[in-house]
């Protein structure tokens, strides 16, 4: 991964050369001083420390100065999404998504699309819930999501499905069976004088 180093040094005699290191011990060949440099950070992903020394026109080297950066080339993982807490059916196009992702260095953004969308939309800050509108028309629906980490890496696409059913039951019927029962009532009578 290539990064740009911002460099600065001063000396009454002038700065002429510089050299770089990733461990503070073994340095690159010297090169002409400049205020910026493209620098390759090697794998694997980790916190990287870059060291630099500057030389003046009298061939005197400065002590090393350094700075650190986190190399992160991997998108968030694992990732998932559910619709209405995993329900199989909904009678409304308005649903609640529950997106979930993990990244060692932190999450930044997320964006979504329905099954017929060509482009991602509704990009926004990462959050644990999202209000969403499904496409109209009864049937199976799929919502897709991708997540971005703080380094700008996007995850792979994950999805969840739900069936939209907005129709009431068709041709309802009710049948009753004829059940006859006999009962005998008995009444006691008494006379009080």
C-alpha positions as CSV (number, residue, x, y, z in Angstrom):
1,X,0.0,0.0,0.0
2,X,1.4,3.4,-1.0
3,X,1.2,6.3,1.4
4,X,2.5,9.9,1.0
5,X,4.9,11.1,3.6
6,X,5.0,14.8,4.5
7,X,8.6,15.7,5.4
8,X,10.2,18.8,6.9
9,X,13.7,19.6,8.1
10,X,15.8,22.8,8.3
11,X,19.5,23.6,8.8
12,X,21.5,26.7,8.3
13,X,23.7,24.8,5.9
14,X,20.7,23.4,4.0
15,X,19.2,19.9,3.9
16,X,20.4,17.7,1.0
17,X,19.6,14.1,1.6
18,X,17.2,11.8,3.4
19,X,16.8,8.1,4.1
20,X,14.0,5.9,5.5
21,X,13.4,2.8,7.6
22,X,10.6,0.6,8.9
23,X,12.5,-0.6,12.0
24,X,14.9,2.3,12.8
25,X,17.9,0.0,12.1
26,X,18.1,-0.8,8.4
27,X,17.7,2.3,6.2
28,X,17.0,2.8,2.5
29,X,19.6,4.2,0.2
30,X,19.9,8.0,0.5
31,X,17.9,10.2,-1.8
32,X,17.6,13.9,-2.5
33,X,15.6,15.8,0.1
34,X,12.0,16.6,-0.7
35,X,9.0,17.7,1.3
36,X,6.9,14.7,0.2
37,X,7.6,11.1,-0.7
38,X,5.5,8.1,-1.9
39,X,6.3,5.2,0.4
40,X,5.2,1.6,0.3
41,X,3.9,0.0,3.5
42,X,4.5,-3.7,3.5
43,X,1.9,-6.4,4.4
44,X,0.5,-7.6,6.8
45,X,-2.1,-5.1,8.2
46,X,-0.8,-3.7,11.4
47,X,0.5,-0.5,13.0
48,X,3.5,0.7,10.9
49,X,6.2,3.0,12.1
50,X,8.2,4.9,9.5
51,X,11.6,6.4,10.4
52,X,13.5,9.2,8.5
53,X,16.9,10.8,8.9
54,X,18.0,14.0,7.2
55,X,21.5,15.0,6.1
56,X,22.8,18.6,5.7
57,X,25.3,19.8,3.2
58,X,28.1,19.1,5.6
59,X,27.2,15.3,5.5
60,X,25.9,15.4,9.1
61,X,22.9,13.2,9.7
62,X,20.0,14.1,12.0
63,X,18.7,11.7,14.6
64,X,15.8,9.7,13.4
65,X,12.2,11.0,13.7
66,X,9.2,8.7,13.2
67,X,5.5,8.5,12.9
68,X,3.0,5.7,13.0
69,X,0.0,4.7,10.8
70,X,-2.3,1.7,10.8
71,X,-2.3,-0.3,7.6
72,X,-5.8,-1.7,7.0
73,X,-6.5,-3.2,3.6
74,X,-9.3,-5.5,4.6
75,X,-13.0,-4.6,4.7
76,X,-15.3,-5.2,7.7
77,X,-16.0,-8.9,8.5
78,X,-18.1,-10.7,9.5
79,X,-21.2,-8.8,8.4
80,X,-25.0,-9.6,8.4
81,X,-28.4,-8.0,8.0
82,X,-31.9,-8.9,9.1
83,X,-35.3,-7.5,8.2
84,X,-37.9,-7.0,10.9
85,X,-35.8,-9.0,13.3
86,X,-35.8,-12.0,10.9
87,X,-39.5,-12.3,10.2
88,X,-40.4,-14.3,7.2
89,X,-43.4,-12.2,6.2
90,X,-44.5,-8.5,6.3
91,X,-47.7,-6.8,5.2
92,X,-46.0,-3.4,4.8
93,X,-43.2,-2.1,2.5
94,X,-41.9,-0.1,5.5
95,X,-39.5,-2.3,7.4
96,X,-36.7,-2.0,9.9
97,X,-33.3,-3.3,9.0
98,X,-30.8,-4.5,11.5
99,X,-27.3,-4.3,10.0
100,X,-24.3,-5.7,11.9
101,X,-20.6,-5.6,11.0
102,X,-17.3,-5.9,12.8
103,X,-13.9,-4.3,12.0
104,X,-10.7,-4.2,14.1
105,X,-10.2,-0.5,13.4
106,X,-13.8,0.7,13.5
107,X,-16.8,1.2,11.2
108,X,-17.6,4.3,9.3
109,X,-20.4,4.0,6.7
110,X,-23.0,1.7,5.2
111,X,-25.2,1.7,2.1
112,X,-28.1,-0.3,0.8
113,X,-30.2,-1.3,-2.2
114,X,-33.2,-3.4,-3.1
115,X,-33.2,-6.3,-5.5
116,X,-34.0,-4.2,-8.5
117,X,-31.7,-1.2,-7.7
118,X,-28.7,-0.8,-10.0
119,X,-26.8,1.6,-7.6
120,X,-26.2,1.7,-3.9
121,X,-28.2,4.4,-2.1
122,X,-28.8,5.9,1.4
123,X,-25.2,6.0,2.3
124,X,-24.8,7.1,5.9
125,X,-23.0,6.6,9.2
126,X,-22.9,3.0,10.5
127,X,-25.8,2.3,12.9
128,X,-27.5,-0.7,14.4
129,X,-30.9,0.0,12.8
130,X,-32.2,1.5,9.6
131,X,-35.7,2.3,8.4
132,X,-36.2,1.0,4.8
133,X,-38.8,0.8,2.1
134,X,-39.2,-2.4,0.1
135,X,-40.2,-2.4,-3.5
136,X,-43.9,-2.5,-4.1
137,X,-45.7,-5.7,-5.2
138,X,-46.3,-8.8,-3.2
139,X,-43.7,-11.5,-3.3
140,X,-40.1,-12.2,-2.2
141,X,-38.0,-9.1,-1.4
142,X,-34.2,-8.8,-0.9
143,X,-32.2,-6.0,0.7
144,X,-28.5,-5.8,0.2
145,X,-25.9,-3.9,2.4
146,X,-22.2,-3.1,2.4
147,X,-20.2,-1.7,5.2
148,X,-17.1,0.7,5.2
149,X,-14.4,0.8,7.8
150,X,-12.6,3.9,8.9
151,X,-9.7,3.2,6.5
152,X,-12.2,3.4,3.5
153,X,-12.4,-0.4,2.8
154,X,-15.8,-1.8,1.8
155,X,-17.1,-5.2,2.9
156,X,-18.5,-7.8,0.6
157,X,-22.2,-7.7,0.0
158,X,-24.6,-9.4,2.4
159,X,-28.4,-9.7,2.1
160,X,-31.6,-10.7,3.8
161,X,-35.0,-11.6,2.4
162,X,-38.6,-11.3,3.4
163,X,-41.9,-12.0,1.7
164,X,-44.3,-9.0,1.2
165,X,-48.0,-10.0,1.5
166,X,-50.4,-7.1,1.5
167,X,-53.5,-9.0,0.2
168,X,-56.3,-10.2,2.4
169,X,-57.3,-13.9,2.2
170,X,-59.3,-14.6,-1.0
171,X,-62.7,-16.4,-1.1
172,X,-63.1,-17.0,2.6
173,X,-65.8,-19.5,3.4
174,X,-67.5,-20.8,6.6
175,X,-69.3,-24.1,6.8
176,X,-71.3,-25.4,9.7
177,X,-72.2,-29.0,10.3
178,X,-75.8,-29.9,11.4
179,X,-75.6,-31.4,14.8
180,X,-78.9,-32.3,16.6
181,X,-79.0,-33.1,20.2
182,X,-81.9,-34.1,22.4
183,X,-82.2,-33.0,26.0
184,X,-84.8,-33.8,28.6
185,X,-85.7,-31.2,31.2
186,X,-87.3,-32.4,34.4
187,X,-89.1,-30.1,36.7
188,X,-90.0,-30.9,40.3
189,X,-93.2,-29.2,41.5
190,X,-94.3,-28.9,45.1
191,X,-97.2,-27.2,46.8
192,X,-96.8,-25.1,49.9
193,X,-99.9,-24.4,51.9
